[in-house]
Amino acid sequence: QVQLVESGGGLVQPGGSLKLSCAASGSILSIYTMGWYRQAPGKQRELVAGLTSGGSTNYADSVKGRFTISRDGAKNAVYLQMNSLKPEDTAVYYCNAKYVPLQYDYWGQGTQVTVSS
């Protein structure tokens, strides 16, 4: 059973940086597609960044050039480095693992990111 635990959220000023971490149970990064999603108040959950087991990445247009998704296979962890943060980045950020052959998703509990002066 896959479990995901996010950490690293908090309050930062506009223009600041924050790094989110997602610890996954077991060695799943080689077979799962990992992703970071976020959900702001009154909005639907959206994909922020994705990372396939083969190493391909994709980003939402709103975060391209500012956010970077990465992984550490030895630690079974995925990260989201967020730079040049804007108030509109404020949301609950969720780690996601998808087993592509069955389209089966696992979700973390989420971590709050607030960008405010």
C-alpha positions as CSV (number, residue, x, y, z in Angstrom):
1,Q,0.0,0.0,0.0
2,V,1.4,3.4,-1.1
3,Q,1.5,6.2,1.4
4,L,2.6,9.8,0.7
5,V,3.6,12.4,3.3
6,E,4.1,16.0,2.3
7,S,6.2,18.5,4.2
8,G,7.8,21.9,3.8
9,G,4.8,24.2,3.4
10,G,4.5,27.4,5.3
11,L,4.3,31.2,5.0
12,V,6.6,33.1,2.7
13,Q,6.8,36.6,1.3
14,P,6.3,37.3,-2.4
15,G,9.5,36.6,-4.4
16,G,10.6,34.1,-1.8
17,S,11.3,30.4,-2.2
18,L,10.1,27.2,-0.6
19,K,10.9,23.6,-1.1
20,L,8.2,20.9,-0.7
21,S,9.0,17.3,0.0
22,C,7.0,14.2,-0.5
23,A,8.1,10.9,1.1
24,A,6.7,7.8,-0.4
25,S,6.5,4.4,1.1
26,G,8.4,1.7,-0.6
27,S,10.4,2.0,-3.8
28,I,7.7,3.3,-6.2
29,L,9.4,6.1,-8.1
30,S,10.6,3.6,-10.8
31,I,7.0,2.6,-11.7
32,Y,4.8,5.5,-10.7
33,T,4.3,8.9,-12.3
34,M,4.7,11.5,-9.5
35,G,3.1,14.9,-9.4
36,W,2.4,18.0,-7.4
37,Y,-1.1,19.4,-7.5
38,R,-2.6,22.4,-5.8
39,Q,-6.0,23.7,-4.8
40,A,-6.7,27.3,-3.9
41,P,-10.0,28.4,-2.2
42,G,-12.9,28.3,-4.6
43,K,-10.9,26.7,-7.4
44,Q,-10.5,23.1,-8.7
45,R,-7.4,21.1,-8.0
46,E,-4.8,21.6,-10.8
47,L,-1.6,19.9,-11.8
48,V,1.4,22.0,-11.0
49,A,4.2,19.7,-12.0
50,G,4.6,16.1,-13.2
51,L,7.5,13.6,-13.3
52,T,7.3,10.3,-15.0
53,S,9.3,7.2,-14.0
54,G,11.4,7.8,-17.1
55,G,12.3,11.3,-16.0
56,S,10.1,13.4,-18.2
57,T,8.7,16.6,-16.6
58,N,5.8,18.9,-17.3
59,Y,4.6,22.1,-15.7
60,A,1.6,24.3,-15.6
61,D,2.1,27.4,-17.7
62,S,1.7,29.5,-14.6
63,V,4.7,28.0,-12.9
64,K,7.1,27.4,-15.8
65,G,10.5,28.8,-15.1
66,R,9.8,29.2,-11.4
67,F,9.0,25.7,-10.1
68,T,11.1,22.5,-10.5
69,I,10.1,19.0,-9.7
70,S,12.7,16.4,-8.9
71,R,13.2,13.1,-7.2
72,D,15.6,11.1,-5.1
73,G,15.2,7.4,-5.8
74,A,17.4,6.4,-2.9
75,K,15.2,8.3,-0.5
76,N,11.9,7.5,-2.3
77,A,11.1,11.2,-2.3
78,V,9.9,13.8,-4.7
79,Y,10.4,17.5,-4.3
80,L,9.0,20.7,-5.6
81,Q,11.4,23.7,-5.5
82,M,9.3,26.9,-5.7
83,N,11.1,30.2,-6.5
84,S,9.8,33.7,-7.2
85,L,6.6,32.9,-5.4
86,K,3.5,35.0,-6.0
87,P,0.4,35.5,-3.9
88,E,-1.6,33.5,-6.5
89,D,0.6,30.5,-5.7
90,T,-1.2,30.3,-2.3
91,A,-2.9,26.9,-2.1
92,V,-2.8,23.5,-0.5
93,Y,-0.3,21.5,-2.3
94,Y,-0.7,17.7,-2.7
95,C,1.7,15.0,-3.7
96,N,0.3,12.4,-6.1
97,A,1.4,9.0,-7.3
98,K,-0.2,7.4,-10.2
99,Y,0.2,3.8,-11.3
100,V,-0.3,4.4,-15.0
101,P,-1.2,0.8,-16.1
102,L,-4.3,0.8,-13.9
103,Q,-4.7,4.6,-13.6
104,Y,-4.7,4.2,-9.8
105,D,-4.0,7.3,-7.8
106,Y,-2.6,7.9,-4.3
107,W,-2.7,11.2,-2.6
108,G,-0.9,12.8,0.3
109,Q,-2.7,14.8,3.0
110,G,-1.6,18.2,1.6
111,T,0.6,21.0,2.9
112,Q,-0.4,24.7,3.0
113,V,1.6,27.2,1.1
114,T,0.8,30.9,1.8
115,V,2.5,33.7,-0.1
116,S,1.8,37.0,1.5
117,S,3.6,40.1,2.7
